Amino acid sequence: MATFLKNINMVARSATQYTEERLGEACELKGFQAKYILNACANPGISQDALAKIMFVNKSNVARQLARLEETGYIERKQGEDKRVSLVYPTKKAEEILPVIRGINAEWRDVITVGFSKEELELLFSLTDRLYKNALKYMEDKSD
């Protein structure tokens, strides 16, 4: 099991590094910031707390990264009806870089799945989706 977790971790770290290298050619974003852009564009008006939950990231880390993304013009934060809630919206700049991020993600998927058959890919995506759902359930149960 230790090898499995090590492998998952290394694939995730390599993905971040690959994304950062490729984004460096297009913009000033860091690799891990791409995930914030993807989630902000997919969920305009999401609260910072909800963003932290769906990304499995500490709330203080989310606030810090959103501040950086706000400074660079990729997102904007607005107060919700409850003044304590900050809502996250993508800017035009984020929407413009979104296809680049998606393309980089598709390239990475192709890099790491070289040599896989169609059946193997379907199985891999099915199994990793189950892993994600189990992790999500754990995180949701933990926060209750």
C-alpha positions in Angstrom: 0.0 0.0 0.0 2.9 2.4 0.7 4.0 2.1 -2.9 0.5 2.8 -4.1 0.2 6.0 -2.1 3.7 7.1 -3.1 2.8 6.6 -6.7 -0.4 8.6 -6.4 1.5 11.4 -4.7 4.3 11.4 -7.3 1.8 11.6 -10.1 0.0 14.5 -8.5 3.3 16.3 -7.8 4.5 15.7 -11.3 1.2 17.0 -12.7 1.7 20.3 -10.7 5.2 20.6 -12.0 4.2 19.9 -15.6 1.4 22.4 -15.3 3.7 25.0 -13.9 6.3 24.5 -16.6 3.6 24.7 -19.4 1.8 27.7 -17.8 5.1 29.5 -17.5 5.0 29.8 -21.3 1.6 31.4 -21.2 1.2 33.4 -18.0 2.4 34.0 -14.5 0.3 31.3 -12.8 1.9 28.6 -10.6 0.9 25.0 -11.3 -1.3 24.6 -8.2 -3.1 27.8 -8.9 -4.5 26.4 -12.1 -6.8 24.2 -9.9 -8.2 27.4 -8.3 -8.9 28.9 -11.7 -10.6 25.7 -12.8 -12.8 25.6 -9.8 -13.7 29.3 -9.8 -14.7 29.1 -13.5 -16.7 25.9 -12.9 -18.4 27.4 -9.8 -18.8 31.2 -10.1 -19.9 32.7 -6.8 -18.6 29.8 -4.8 -17.7 30.7 -1.2 -14.1 30.4 0.0 -15.2 27.8 2.5 -16.9 25.7 -0.2 -13.9 26.0 -2.4 -11.7 24.8 0.5 -13.9 21.7 0.9 -14.1 20.7 -2.8 -10.3 21.2 -3.2 -9.4 19.4 0.2 -7.3 22.5 1.1 -7.0 24.3 4.4 -9.1 27.5 4.6 -6.1 29.7 5.3 -4.3 28.3 2.2 -7.3 29.1 0.1 -7.5 32.6 1.4 -3.8 33.1 0.7 -4.0 31.7 -2.8 -7.1 33.7 -3.7 -5.4 36.9 -2.5 -2.6 36.2 -5.0 -5.0 35.4 -7.8 -6.9 38.5 -7.0 -3.7 40.6 -7.1 -2.9 39.2 -10.5 -6.4 39.7 -11.8 -7.6 36.1 -12.2 -10.4 36.2 -9.6 -12.4 38.7 -7.7 -14.0 38.3 -4.3 -17.2 39.8 -3.2 -19.0 39.8 0.1 -22.1 37.5 0.2 -25.3 38.5 1.9 -23.7 37.3 5.1 -20.8 39.8 5.3 -18.6 37.1 6.8 -18.8 35.1 3.6 -16.5 35.8 0.7 -17.7 34.7 -2.8 -15.2 33.9 -5.5 -15.8 34.9 -9.2 -13.5 34.3 -12.1 -12.5 37.4 -14.1 -12.2 37.7 -17.9 -8.5 37.0 -17.5 -9.3 33.6 -15.8 -11.9 32.7 -18.5 -9.3 33.5 -21.2 -6.6 31.2 -19.6 -9.1 28.4 -18.9 -8.8 26.7 -22.4 -5.0 26.8 -21.9 -5.2 25.1 -18.5 -7.6 22.5 -19.9 -5.3 21.9 -22.8 -2.3 21.4 -20.4 -4.4 19.0 -18.3 -5.3 17.0 -21.5 -1.6 16.9 -22.5 -0.6 15.7 -19.1 -3.2 13.0 -19.2 -1.8 11.9 -22.6 1.8 11.9 -21.2 1.0 9.6 -18.3 -1.3 7.3 -20.1 0.9 6.4 -23.0 0.6 2.8 -23.9 -2.7 2.2 -22.2 -5.4 0.5 -24.2 -8.9 2.0 -24.4 -10.2 -0.6 -21.9 -7.3 0.1 -19.5 -8.1 3.9 -19.7 -11.8 3.3 -19.0 -10.9 1.1 -16.0 -8.3 3.6 -14.7 -10.7 6.5 -15.0 -13.5 4.4 -13.3 -11.3 3.3 -10.5 -9.8 6.8 -9.8 -13.3 8.2 -9.8 -14.2 5.7 -7.1 -11.0 6.7 -5.2 -12.1 10.4 -5.4 -15.6 9.7 -4.3 -14.3 7.7 -1.3 -12.0 10.5 -0.4 -14.8 13.0 -0.8 -17.0 11.0 1.5 -14.3 10.8 4.1 -13.7 14.6 4.0 -17.5 15.3 4.2 -17.9 12.8 7.1 -14.9 14.4 8.9 -16.4 17.9 8.7 -19.8 16.9 10.1 
